[in-house]
Amino acid sequence: VQLQASGGGLVQTGGSLRLSCAVSGRTFSSKTMGWFRQAPGKEREFVASLSANGISTIYADSVRGRFAISRDNAKSSLYLQMNSLKPEDTAVYFCASGIGRAAQWRSSQYNYWGQGTQVTVSS
């Protein structure tokens, strides 16, 4: 199973980025998917999750209303639209494939992880 995250970069405060995650090697449409991030010197934290059927979502309080998670099961791809970016959003962002079908915020509920893509928001 491989997860390849892309789309990170350098953006100014208030800007937008769209992250993508291409998944291969498993039945993408049957698993929940999520995004996590890790800032320098900090632990990895949950960002957003989307159920296998694309209906149920969970967002961290810090990103709710600014970020939107989506998926295209036909393309085995996960997305994270990030708007109104802040310097505190700076981190390496990881996509992850879950164990079950329901949206999950616990990292222990994910068994496959991508390599991460760097997002840097300048002030």
C-alpha positions in Angstrom: 0.0 0.0 0.0 1.4 3.4 -1.0 0.1 6.9 -0.2 1.7 9.8 -2.0 1.0 13.2 -0.7 1.6 16.3 -2.8 0.7 20.0 -3.1 2.5 21.5 -0.2 4.5 24.7 -0.6 5.2 28.2 0.7 2.2 30.6 0.9 1.5 33.9 2.6 -0.9 34.3 5.5 -4.4 34.3 4.2 -3.5 32.2 1.2 -4.7 28.8 0.0 -3.3 25.5 -0.9 -4.8 22.2 -2.0 -3.1 19.0 -0.9 -3.6 15.7 -2.7 -3.0 12.1 -1.7 -2.9 9.3 -4.2 -3.5 5.9 -2.8 -2.5 2.6 -4.4 -2.5 -1.0 -3.3 -5.7 -1.2 -1.4 -9.5 -0.7 -1.9 -9.5 3.1 -1.4 -13.3 3.4 -1.4 -13.8 1.1 1.6 -11.6 2.9 4.1 -11.8 6.1 6.0 -9.1 8.6 5.1 -7.5 11.4 7.2 -5.0 14.2 7.3 -2.6 14.8 10.1 0.2 17.3 10.6 3.4 17.7 12.6 5.0 21.0 13.3 8.7 21.3 14.2 9.2 20.3 17.9 5.6 19.2 18.3 3.7 15.9 18.2 1.7 14.9 15.2 -1.9 16.1 15.4 -5.2 15.3 13.8 -6.4 17.7 11.1 -9.4 16.1 9.3 -11.0 12.8 8.5 -13.6 11.7 5.9 -15.6 8.5 6.0 -15.3 5.9 3.3 -18.6 6.9 1.7 -17.6 10.6 1.7 -20.5 11.7 3.9 -19.1 12.1 7.4 -16.3 14.4 8.4 -14.4 15.3 11.5 -12.2 18.4 11.8 -9.8 19.7 14.4 -11.2 22.8 16.0 -8.1 24.7 14.8 -9.0 24.2 11.1 -12.8 23.9 11.1 -14.3 26.4 8.7 -11.0 27.0 6.9 -10.1 23.5 5.7 -12.2 21.1 3.6 -11.5 17.4 3.2 -12.8 15.5 0.1 -12.2 12.4 -1.8 -12.6 11.0 -5.3 -13.0 7.2 -4.9 -12.9 6.7 -8.7 -9.4 8.2 -8.7 -8.3 6.7 -5.3 -7.4 10.2 -4.2 -7.9 12.3 -1.1 -7.7 16.1 -1.0 -7.4 18.9 1.6 -8.4 22.4 0.6 -6.8 24.8 2.9 -8.0 28.4 3.0 -7.2 31.4 5.2 -3.9 29.9 6.1 -2.1 31.0 9.2 1.5 30.8 10.3 0.5 28.2 12.9 -0.6 25.9 10.1 3.0 25.5 9.1 3.8 21.7 9.4 4.4 18.6 7.4 1.1 17.2 6.4 0.5 13.5 6.2 -2.4 11.6 4.6 -3.4 8.3 6.2 -5.7 5.4 5.4 -7.8 4.0 8.1 -8.7 0.6 9.5 -12.4 1.0 9.1 -15.1 3.0 7.3 -16.1 5.6 9.8 -14.3 9.0 10.2 -11.8 8.8 12.9 -9.6 11.3 14.7 -7.4 8.9 16.6 -4.1 8.1 14.8 -4.3 4.6 16.1 -7.2 4.0 13.8 -5.0 4.5 10.7 -2.6 1.8 9.5 -1.1 3.3 6.4 0.6 6.6 6.1 2.1 8.8 3.4 5.5 10.4 3.4 4.2 13.9 4.1 4.3 17.2 2.3 5.6 20.5 3.7 3.3 23.4 4.1 4.9 26.7 5.2 2.8 29.8 5.8 4.8 33.1 6.1 3.6 36.0 8.1 
